[in-house]
Amino acid sequence: MSAPLIEVADLTIGWDGRVLLQAASFVVEQGAVFVILGGSGCGKSTLMRHLIGLEFGSGRITIEGEAPDQGVTARPRFGVMFQSGALLGGLTVGENVALPLQQWTNLPADAIGGIALAKLRLVGLVGAEDLLPEELSGGMRKRAAIARAMALEPDLLFLDEPSAGLDPVSAVELDELILTLNQQLGITFVVVTHDLESIFKVGSACIMLDKESKSIIARGDPRSLRDSSTDARVRAFFNRTHLPVAA
């Protein structure tokens, strides 16, 4: 059995004396679509920023055996799609996708352009390479951001709220894209979301964060947690119900 792709041990995060998540430990297996979920303010996106090395807490995080901050000065070993897409508005879609290749490789311009077009083809954006981000729909911008995240051929992608702001049809199409890339290319995904439909469709494993206890209160297959969890907080989240009021 292969070693986990990501290992987190005793991670505590917070700032200004406020603890957001305390002594969290979990692993992400290779080939998973791993979902970080929980209610608003529980620290989902903050945890992702720690995983990719943008913020640092106490404890240990390793990705393929190395700390994530290694990606700051060395060629990144993973790709990231931020919630807004974070495309550069002054560049075309093709130029946005080409940026990581220009920064981290010595490939000639024609090879970089060819790779960028290939990545756009993978996400269903053939013909959009000369458009500006403002000319794309919300769903297309998310797809372009995923294409850019794949430019360096990583086997791990982080997605922050991929369905946020999308209409239902675009959200479903994005879920299908995630599954296709996972199943056909073997890409491991870490996805931050609270979209239940997306969680149940794409998630193979998850952790659930809780704002009040500042901890991970559930882990496993999201469908099993929905159907079998004995924790009232977990059942309320997955079934969209209110917690029982204490007597």
Summary of the structure (lengths in Angstrom):
residues: 247
radius of gyration: 18.5
end to end distance: 48.2
largest distance: 69.4
contacts: 774
relative contact order: 0.17
helix: 38%
strand: 24%
